[in-house]
Amino acid sequence: MTVTLHDYWRSTASYRVRIALAFAGIDWRGQGVDLLRGDQRGGGHLDLNPQGLVPVLEIDGAHLTQSLAIVEYLDETRALGLMPSDPLDRARVRAVAYAIAMEIHPVCNLRVARFAVEKSAGTLTMQGWMREFIAPGLVAVERMIDGGPTCLGGRVSLADLCLFPQIYNAQRWDVDLGGLPKIQRVIAHLSQMPQFTQTAPENVRPMTA
Ligand SMILES: N[C@@H](CCC(=O)N[C@@H](CS)C(=O)NCC(=O)O)C(=O)O
């Protein structure tokens, strides 16, 4: 069974899925979708994901979209233990994951940020836009997490799979993480795990993009 991940090396949503695949020990084939070139809006990709977004995971005879749905599918079918069994703990994990994936991430999506910068007639930069939304979003997340060794409950969860790529992205835009000691402790801990590091953008970057 070939598992194919349609992704873009720098996509944080794709990075979440790469980490989950690593925890599942699943070998996968990468199918690059060049977001800068607009491949995501091509007919072939829209047939896979009508939203014109990555990631898309082809697995178990299906193609799945939406990174959190994909991670939860892998968690349920491969018993990864990424979701706590207690409903309250599970709700807290989802709250942190959603704070990142549904609040910070969509505003900083390429199409949104590009539109804002282009319409701003030079008053906005890409970096300024990113910092405007990532920094306060992370300040809130800092208050929602335990602060070590993982986001919540002392074990790796969906929340960590969202936080780690988001911090990678924050560093790319030079967001100041100085006032976020709990997040820094969690990131230091997760950085020791190959599931988080071997799947990092620079390690899956295609030679041509
Ligand atoms: N909620 C979606 C978000 C997916 C998403 O926004 N992907 C970005 C890359 S991180 C994308 O494909 N952007 C293409 C575009 O904006 O045109 C998920 O979690 O899968």
The ligand as an ORCA input file, in Angstrom:
! r2SCAN-3c Opt
* xyz 0 1
  N      -7.221     23.999      7.805
  C      -6.380     23.457      6.773
  C      -5.443     24.557      6.321
  C      -4.610     24.129      5.147
  C      -3.821     25.304      4.620
  O      -4.122     26.464      4.860
  N      -2.759     24.984      3.867
  C      -1.944     26.031      3.306
  C      -0.473     25.725      3.527
  S      -0.063     25.658      5.231
  C      -2.205     26.134      1.822
  O      -2.410     25.139      1.164
  N      -2.200     27.363      1.278
  C      -2.385     27.561     -0.120
  C      -2.957     28.889     -0.455
  O      -3.154     29.711      0.435
  O      -3.203     29.117     -1.632
  C      -5.621     22.241      7.291
  O      -5.355     22.214      8.487
  O      -5.319     21.329      6.509
*
